[in-house]
């Protein structure tokens, strides 16, 4: 039997559209010469993952979802098949993050099983326990072609769940997931988080001699890009099919019960566990952990110096990989897709405006915008004050020329001086600098209104964590592609993007006060600060 995972991008909080999208996939695979017997979709694919309080409005019962899937299946004329679909479920007046297994079409059509996610991550970028209740069991169940089980995302990271599924007779374990991409570290060309998932899926498959499908979603929600990278593993732990990072895709592999027989024969770990399980669950056996004893007949303990021997080679641990190192090609693709999703797909803008300061942060933001939207759709706006360094304007013009974007200048001197004169002519440099930053946002948003474009933020993660920015000033733009990059990572990405060396090499400065530099204000270099901040987090 052919099995498949559909890695699609759901539209946030739009249940009808997402069900129609699932129907379109069913129509597509039904037209194949050999349609799959089962196709799995990702976690919360019917609504998107980051709904928070919106779960209450978007959750449906399993019966409602089955009815709507069956209607789509009939509408598109798809052939009978099994589906696994992740959704937010309403059940007995409670809300769950669930997966539905159903047979669509044919004589055995109907719901086979619903699994409710047990382990709800509430840390880092996750907050599930606030919005849904946990499930409490993993159950294997019968399908027309064999026996299977489902886990949802973090369930699979707890080794006991795969074991419970396999002990229940599961030959196939399906894992719907909505995993945000994390860690653009040099390596495989995919997010580091995908490597962790591969280890988990291979371990479940190999340890239990079962097929495993990891069905991810793609797209961007709440500033986070889902990794994609769906997988199908064979019962020997080998990867049979692999989805791309970020893109929509359908991956397939062949489910063959004989391969399960071979895997469990070659490595009978599941059989070993079944034999030992009762004893393991019964608790400790003192015979297996005796008190220290001495045998008087064993003779005297050896005495004297140790015999001379040759030196044994010592292998020292190598330095760990720099945790702030990036894969610049992967990171560029990642952030370009983020911009397309957030600016064009979700917000409906075709153009963007970037405040060009002549510094590396705004240059990198503009370069990413050019790759996402095209040079003709990006405006660089220079907003000098009368004390701004001349080099700032010169470098901004160089960046605009390098990227091929339009450049305009709005001098904010009169506006700032007028406000300061009216409010407090004795305002200190810090207050005046904040007025400059906020005035620049007025100019930036005004240009966005004129051109029906979206302002892009240019603040990096180091500045954000230090609080080194102006509230309602440089933090104001609604989309910020470099907001999760430390300053040293921005510099590394800038080199990959071809930003002029003069822009990368010059000291970073907010240029609000003559002679000001970031590192002098902060009292520490970025090279020292970034690793400290990383490990604190």
CORCORHU-V389940 format. One record per run of one state. SS is the DSSP state (2 for helix, 1 for strand, 0 for the rest). FROM is the first residue (numbers start at 1). TO is the last residue. Records with the same first field share a line. If there is no record, write none. Layout:
BEGIN
SS=FROM-TO / FROM-TO
END
This chain:
BEGIN
0=1-1 / 8-14 / 31-37 / 42-51 / 59-59 / 61-61 / 77-80 / 92-93 / 105-109 / 117-127 / 131-132 / 134-140 / 144-145 / 158-158 / 168-171 / 178-179 / 181-191 / 209-210 / 217-219 / 222-223 / 227-227 / 229-230 / 234-238 / 243-244 / 246-248 / 255-256 / 267-268 / 283-285 / 289-295 / 299-327 / 347-351 / 356-359 / 374-374 / 383-389 / 404-405 / 410-412 / 424-428 / 452-453 / 457-460 / 467-478 / 480-486 / 498-500 / 506-517 / 523-525 / 537-537
1=2-7 / 38-41 / 60-60 / 81-91 / 94-104 / 110-116 / 133-133 / 141-143 / 146-152 / 172-177 / 180-180 / 211-216 / 220-221 / 224-226 / 228-228 / 231-233 / 239-242 / 245-245 / 249-254 / 352-355 / 378-382 / 406-409 / 454-456 / 479-479
2=15-30 / 52-58 / 62-76 / 128-130 / 153-157 / 159-167 / 192-208 / 257-266 / 269-282 / 286-288 / 296-298 / 328-346 / 360-373 / 375-377 / 390-403 / 413-423 / 429-451 / 461-466 / 487-497 / 501-505 / 518-522 / 526-536
END
